[in-house]
Amino acid sequence: MSITWFVTPYDPKHWQDPLDRGKKPTSDLHVDGSEFYQFARSRVPELVDYNPGASFSMYKISNDDGTTLRVNLYQGNQIISLDNTPTPPFFDFVLAYRAFVSAQYPLFFFNSSSWDSLQLTSKTTKQDLRKFMGYVG
């Protein structure tokens, strides 16, 4: 099973109970894909816009080891999903997204197989992300 990582403007725990039919949080966050691409590219030079002009943004990052990281920006341009490729550009991209999005919006980092999340702040580091992902050192 492949793991996908997400960054969303709401805590995934709100969807933990499948029987809970209560109102779920929403967000008015909207990220302009082209503005974000320019910003992120200044921090992650390996970033390529793979789907220009589409209704959602798809990026790819080629790593030094020959692997490619796929990143999607979708759901009203507020959620990103990333392949499970924990290389330096992966961490740079997540931190670039946090830096781009206004601090008024909370952002949560989590994977597709857990309700646990790490709230991203301006002080979050690559080491924080690695530790949350279960990597030591």
SEZANU-128126 format. One line per 2 residues: their letters; for each residue x, y, z of N, C-alpha, C. Coordinates in steps of 0.05 Angstrom, whole numbers, plus 5000, padded with zeros to 4 digits. Layout:
BEGIN
a = X/Y/Z/X/Y/Z/X/Y/Z; ...;
END
This chain:
BEGIN
ms = 5017/4976/5000/5000/5000/5000/5018/5025/5000; 5011/5043/4983/5027/5068/4980/5015/5089/4999;
it = 5032/5104/5012/5023/5125/5030/5025/5151/5015; 5004/5167/5018/5004/5194/5007/5004/5213/5031;
wf = 5018/5235/5029/5019/5256/5049/5002/5279/5040; 4989/5292/5060/4971/5315/5054/4978/5338/5071;
vt = 4972/5362/5061/4971/5386/5077/4944/5399/5072; 4929/5403/5094/4902/5414/5091/4899/5437/5111;
py = 4879/5455/5107/4874/5476/5126/4855/5468/5148; 4851/5442/5152/4835/5433/5174/4846/5407/5185;
dp = 4841/5402/5210/4851/5378/5224/4836/5353/5214; 4851/5333/5206/4837/5309/5195/4821/5293/5216;
kh = 4826/5299/5242/4811/5285/5263/4781/5289/5261; 4773/5311/5247/4744/5317/5244/4730/5295/5228;
wq = 4745/5279/5213/4733/5259/5196/4738/5230/5207; 4749/5229/5232/4757/5203/5243/4733/5185/5248;
dp = 4711/5195/5258/4688/5179/5264/4669/5178/5240; 4668/5155/5227/4651/5153/5202/4621/5156/5208;
ld = 4613/5153/5233/4585/5156/5240/4577/5185/5247; 4598/5202/5250/4593/5230/5257/4583/5245/5232;
rg = 4558/5253/5232/4546/5267/5209/4545/5297/5214; 4559/5306/5236/4559/5334/5242/4574/5351/5221;
kk = 4570/5377/5223/4582/5395/5204/4613/5394/5207; 4626/5392/5185/4655/5391/5184/4667/5418/5178;
pt = 4691/5423/5187/4703/5449/5183/4708/5454/5153; 4707/5479/5145/4713/5487/5118/4734/5509/5119;
sd = 4743/5518/5097/4763/5539/5096/4758/5556/5071; 4763/5582/5073/4762/5599/5050/4789/5603/5037;
lh = 4808/5588/5046/4835/5589/5034/4833/5583/5004; 4846/5599/4988/4849/5594/4960/4877/5602/4952;
vd = 4891/5583/4940/4919/5588/4932/4919/5591/4902; 4930/5613/4892/4933/5617/4863/4956/5599/4854;
gs = 4950/5580/4837/4969/5560/4829/4994/5572/4816; 4990/5592/4799/5014/5604/4785/5031/5620/4804;
ef = 5018/5636/4822/5033/5651/4842/5049/5632/4860; 5035/5611/4869/5048/5592/4887/5072/5579/4872;
yq = 5068/5572/4847/5089/5558/4832/5114/5576/4832; 5110/5602/4826/5133/5620/4825/5147/5622/4852;
fa = 5131/5624/4873/5142/5625/4900/5157/5599/4907; 5144/5576/4903/5156/5551/4910/5181/5545/4894;
rs = 5180/5553/4869/5204/5548/4851/5229/5563/4861; 5224/5585/4875/5247/5600/4886/5260/5585/4910;
rv = 5244/5567/4922/5254/5551/4945/5260/5522/4937; 5248/5513/4916/5252/5485/4907/5257/5487/4877;
pe = 5283/5492/4869/5289/5497/4841/5282/5473/4823; 5281/5449/4834/5275/5425/4818/5245/5423/4810;
lv = 5229/5441/4820/5200/5440/4816/5193/5447/4787; 5175/5430/4775/5165/5435/4748/5135/5434/4748;
dy = 5122/5454/4735/5093/5453/4733/5086/5433/4711; 5073/5412/4719/5068/5389/4702/5041/5390/4688;
np = 5025/5409/4696/4997/5410/4687/4988/5439/4683; 5004/5456/4670/4996/5485/4669/4969/5489/4656;
ga = 4954/5508/4668/4928/5515/4657/4905/5497/4664; 4910/5475/4678/4889/5457/4685/4873/5467/4709;
sf = 4851/5453/4716/4834/5462/4738/4847/5456/4765; 4868/5439/4766/4884/5436/4790/4913/5436/4781;
sm = 4930/5442/4800/4959/5443/4793/4972/5417/4800; 4989/5408/4782/5005/5384/4787/5034/5391/4782;
yk = 5050/5385/4802/5079/5391/4799/5094/5365/4802; 5119/5366/4792/5136/5344/4796/5164/5355/4804;
is = 5177/5339/4820/5204/5347/4829/5222/5323/4824; 5243/5327/4808/5262/5306/4803/5284/5307/4824;
nd = 5289/5284/4836/5309/5282/4857/5336/5273/4845; 5357/5278/4860/5384/5271/4851/5387/5241/4847;
dg = 5371/5225/4861/5374/5196/4859/5357/5185/4836; 5345/5202/4819/5330/5193/4796/5300/5189/4802;
tt = 5292/5191/4827/5263/5188/4833/5249/5214/4828; 5223/5213/4825/5207/5236/4820/5185/5238/4841;
lr = 5181/5262/4852/5160/5267/4871/5138/5281/4856; 5114/5271/4859/5090/5283/4847/5075/5298/4869;
vn = 5067/5323/4863/5052/5339/4882/5027/5350/4867; 5004/5349/4881/4979/5360/4870/4969/5382/4888;
ly = 4959/5403/4877/4945/5424/4892/4916/5424/4881; 4897/5417/4899/4870/5415/4890/4850/5421/4912;
qg = 4825/5414/4908/4803/5419/4927/4801/5449/4932; 4794/5464/4911/4792/5493/4914/4819/5506/4918;
nq = 4840/5492/4908/4867/5502/4911/4874/5508/4940; 4869/5488/4957/4877/5492/4985/4890/5467/4997;
ii = 4889/5444/4984/4900/5419/4994/4922/5410/4976; 4945/5402/4988/4965/5390/4972/4968/5360/4980;
sl = 4975/5344/4960/4981/5316/4965/5008/5310/4953; 5024/5294/4967/5051/5288/4959/5055/5258/4960;
dn = 5070/5247/4941/5079/5220/4942/5097/5216/4966; 5100/5192/4975/5117/5186/4998/5146/5183/4989;
tp = 5158/5206/4984/5186/5208/4976/5201/5227/4994; 5209/5218/5017/5221/5236/5038/5250/5244/5031;
tp = 5253/5260/5010/5278/5271/5002/5279/5300/5009; 5302/5313/5008/5302/5342/5015/5282/5359/5000;
pf = 5277/5355/4973/5257/5372/4960/5229/5368/4971; 5222/5344/4981/5196/5339/4993/5192/5358/5017;
fd = 5212/5359/5035/5210/5375/5058/5210/5405/5051; 5227/5412/5031/5228/5440/5022/5201/5449/5012;
fv = 5187/5431/4997/5161/5438/4985/5141/5442/5007; 5139/5424/5026/5120/5427/5048/5124/5453/5063;
la = 5149/5459/5069/5155/5484/5084/5150/5509/5066; 5154/5507/5040/5148/5529/5022/5118/5534/5022;
yr = 5102/5513/5022/5073/5517/5023/5065/5531/5049; 5076/5523/5071/5070/5537/5097/5078/5566/5095;
af = 5101/5571/5084/5111/5599/5082/5094/5616/5064; 5083/5604/5043/5066/5618/5024/5038/5625/5034;
vs = 5027/5606/5048/4999/5609/5059/5000/5627/5083; 4982/5646/5084/4980/5665/5107/4978/5650/5133;
aq = 4991/5660/5154/4991/5648/5180/4962/5647/5192; 4944/5662/5181/4916/5662/5191/4903/5634/5186;
yp = 4914/5619/5167/4904/5593/5161/4921/5571/5174; 4909/5555/5192/4924/5533/5202/4929/5512/5180;
lf = 4951/5499/5180/4957/5477/5161/4965/5452/5176; 4954/5430/5168/4960/5404/5181/4972/5385/5161;
ff = 4994/5372/5170/5009/5352/5154/5002/5325/5164; 4993/5307/5147/4986/5280/5156/4987/5260/5132;
ns = 4986/5235/5138/4986/5215/5116/4960/5201/5114; 4957/5186/5092/4932/5174/5085/4924/5150/5102;
ss = 4942/5142/5120/4935/5118/5137/4934/5125/5167; 4931/5150/5173/4930/5158/5202/4914/5184/5206;
wd = 4902/5186/5229/4888/5211/5236/4906/5230/5250; 4930/5221/5258/4949/5239/5271/4959/5260/5251;
sl = 4964/5284/5261/4974/5305/5244/4994/5322/5259; 5010/5336/5243/5029/5356/5253/5019/5383/5244;
ql = 5013/5401/5262/5005/5428/5254/5030/5443/5245; 5030/5453/5220/5052/5467/5209/5051/5497/5218;
ts = 5073/5507/5227/5075/5535/5235/5100/5546/5221; 5104/5572/5225/5128/5585/5213/5154/5574/5226;
kt = 5151/5561/5249/5175/5550/5262/5179/5520/5256; 5162/5507/5241/5165/5479/5234/5191/5476/5217;
tk = 5206/5455/5224/5231/5450/5209/5230/5424/5194; 5250/5420/5177/5252/5394/5163/5254/5371/5183;
qd = 5269/5376/5204/5273/5355/5225/5246/5349/5238; 5229/5368/5243/5202/5363/5254/5186/5345/5235;
lr = 5187/5351/5209/5173/5334/5190/5184/5306/5189; 5211/5303/5189/5223/5276/5189/5215/5260/5214;
kf = 5216/5273/5236/5208/5260/5261/5179/5251/5260; 5162/5268/5251/5133/5261/5250/5129/5238/5231;
mg = 5145/5237/5210/5142/5216/5190/5155/5189/5199; 5168/5190/5222/5180/5166/5233/5209/5161/5226;
yv = 5222/5181/5215/5250/5178/5208/5267/5189/5231; 5287/5174/5238/5305/5183/5260/5330/5196/5248;
g = 5339/5217/5262/5364/5230/5253/5360/5252/5234;
END
